[in-house]
């Protein structure tokens, strides 16, 4: 399986953001307040990433992106919208 270039470019930035948050170089609050939880992006990429992990025998491939999305989901649950939208 070849990893599509467009998917590589988009998921690599999420992978980097996950690492930066994990090691304290980027504020989790700042990131999720700006970009949201990334659920849609993760759900679109997940089947391909899981397939690559299996085919390439690389269980850690894009793991920080996956963690970023899971943490984003939790963050969104704890932080309701600041405005009502009305």
C-alpha positions, 0 to 999 in steps of 0.5 A: 500500500502506498501512502497518498501524498495529500494524506501524508502532508495533512497527517504529518502536520497532525503527527507533529502537533501531537508530538509538540503537545505531548512534550509541552512545546505547544499548549493543548488549550491553544491548539484545540481552541483554534483547530477543534478536536480533529475527529473528522480528519482522523475518521477519514484517515483512520482506515488508511493509517490502520491498513498501513500499520498492518501492511508495513508492520509499523504499529506506531505509524501516525500514533501521535495523530491518533492520540491528538484526535482522542485528546481533542475529543476529550478536550471538546467535551470539557470545553463547551463553545464560548458563544451560542451562535445566535 
